Amino acid sequence: MEGTRATISSIDEWQATSTSKTDNIKILWRGVDSKHLGEGVYGRAQQGIAKPQGGHSNAADHSLGETDSVFTSWTSDISQARYHATKRSGQGIILEKNFDLSKTKYVRSDVADALYQENEFLIRGTIFGAKVIKVEGMYGDY
């Protein structure tokens, strides 16, 4: 299943087009740099797919960098997604997905919020059909 492709010129434009329709629906973003260290992560992101690397299920450990887990990291703050999408190479992808939090297996990451202010949601399992947004420019260039 391939995600929708789009090019957005600014954070304001994303926020203007990404309004939640109900209280249970939360729009989350995931930034993936083209030089992401995980094998196949960027290629899957180009198809609108986010797949965990597999391994442990400790949310705090995942947030502290041990990302060989059952989670993928998402955020409710698009500027954080942009940072992660461009922090290594200056180009990457932001995945955008509406999640029904009443039906989604997720963990809020208090560790990431306290240490990094990332507004992180750790989503369990593989996610298909995310909207694919290509971004360029080093973080802070927008």
C-alpha positions as CSV (number, residue, x, y, z in Angstrom):
1,M,0.0,0.0,0.0
2,E,1.6,3.3,-1.0
3,G,1.0,6.6,0.8
4,T,-0.1,9.8,-0.9
5,R,2.8,12.0,-2.1
6,A,2.9,15.7,-1.5
7,T,5.3,18.6,-1.4
8,I,4.6,21.3,1.2
9,S,6.5,24.6,1.3
10,S,6.1,25.5,4.9
11,I,5.2,24.3,8.4
12,D,2.2,26.7,8.4
13,E,0.9,25.1,5.3
14,W,1.1,21.7,6.9
15,Q,-0.7,22.8,10.0
16,A,-3.4,24.6,7.9
17,T,-4.2,21.4,6.0
18,S,-3.9,19.0,8.9
19,T,-6.9,19.7,11.2
20,S,-8.3,16.8,13.3
21,K,-11.9,16.0,12.7
22,T,-12.8,14.2,16.0
23,D,-11.4,14.0,19.5
24,N,-10.2,10.4,19.0
25,I,-8.3,11.2,15.8
26,K,-4.8,12.5,16.3
27,I,-2.6,13.6,13.4
28,L,0.9,12.4,14.0
29,W,4.1,12.9,12.0
30,R,7.3,10.8,11.6
31,G,10.5,12.3,10.2
32,V,12.9,9.9,8.4
33,D,16.2,11.3,7.1
34,S,17.4,9.9,3.8
35,K,20.5,8.7,5.7
36,H,18.5,7.0,8.5
37,L,20.7,4.3,10.1
38,G,18.1,1.6,10.2
39,E,18.2,-0.9,7.3
40,G,15.4,-0.2,4.8
41,V,13.8,2.5,6.9
42,Y,14.0,5.3,4.3
43,G,12.9,3.0,1.4
44,R,9.8,2.0,3.4
45,A,9.1,5.6,4.3
46,Q,9.1,6.5,0.6
47,Q,6.1,4.0,0.3
48,G,4.3,5.4,3.3
49,I,5.3,2.6,5.6
50,A,6.8,2.7,9.1
51,K,8.0,-0.6,10.4
52,P,9.6,-1.2,13.8
53,Q,13.1,-2.7,13.9
54,G,11.8,-5.4,16.3
55,G,13.1,-6.3,19.7
56,H,12.3,-5.0,23.2
57,S,9.0,-3.3,24.3
58,N,10.4,-0.8,26.8
59,A,9.2,2.7,25.9
60,A,11.7,4.5,28.0
61,D,14.6,2.6,26.5
62,H,13.3,3.3,23.0
63,S,13.0,7.0,23.7
64,L,16.6,7.0,25.0
65,G,18.0,5.7,21.8
66,E,17.6,1.9,21.9
67,T,15.3,1.8,18.9
68,D,15.5,-1.9,18.2
69,S,12.0,-2.2,19.6
70,V,8.4,-3.0,18.7
71,F,7.7,0.8,18.3
72,T,8.1,3.5,15.7
73,S,8.4,7.1,16.9
74,W,5.8,9.6,15.9
75,T,5.2,13.2,17.1
76,S,2.3,15.6,17.4
77,D,4.8,18.4,16.7
78,I,5.6,18.7,13.0
79,S,8.7,20.8,13.6
80,Q,10.1,17.7,15.5
81,A,9.3,15.5,12.5
82,R,11.1,18.0,10.2
83,Y,14.1,18.0,12.5
84,H,14.4,14.2,12.3
85,A,13.7,14.2,8.6
86,T,16.6,16.5,7.8
87,K,19.1,16.3,10.7
88,R,21.7,14.1,9.0
89,S,21.6,14.7,5.3
90,G,19.4,17.8,4.8
91,Q,16.7,15.8,3.0
92,G,14.1,13.2,4.0
93,I,10.5,12.4,4.4
94,I,7.8,13.3,6.8
95,L,5.1,10.7,7.2
96,E,1.7,12.0,8.2
97,K,-1.0,9.7,9.5
98,N,-4.4,10.1,11.2
99,F,-4.5,7.7,14.2
100,D,-7.7,6.8,16.0
101,L,-6.1,6.7,19.5
102,S,-9.1,4.6,20.8
103,K,-8.0,1.8,18.4
104,T,-4.3,2.3,18.2
105,K,-1.7,0.6,20.4
106,Y,0.6,3.4,21.5
107,V,2.6,4.7,24.4
108,R,3.1,8.3,25.3
109,S,6.8,8.9,26.0
110,D,7.2,10.9,29.1
111,V,11.0,10.4,28.9
112,A,11.2,12.1,25.4
113,D,8.8,14.8,26.5
114,A,10.9,15.6,29.6
115,L,14.3,15.4,28.0
116,Y,13.7,16.5,24.4
117,Q,10.2,18.1,24.3
118,E,9.4,15.9,21.3
119,N,5.7,15.2,22.0
120,E,6.5,11.6,21.2
121,F,4.0,8.8,20.6
122,L,5.4,5.3,20.3
123,I,3.2,3.3,17.9
124,R,3.3,-0.4,18.2
125,G,3.5,-2.4,14.9
126,T,3.8,-1.7,11.3
127,I,1.9,1.3,9.9
128,F,0.8,1.4,6.2
129,G,-0.7,4.2,4.1
130,A,0.9,7.3,5.6
131,K,1.0,10.4,3.5
132,V,4.6,11.0,2.2
133,I,5.9,14.5,2.3
134,K,9.4,15.1,0.9
135,V,11.4,17.8,2.7
136,E,14.8,19.4,2.1
137,G,17.0,21.9,3.9
138,M,18.8,21.5,7.1
139,Y,16.7,21.8,10.3
140,G,16.4,25.5,11.1
141,D,16.4,26.6,7.4
142,Y,12.7,27.2,7.3
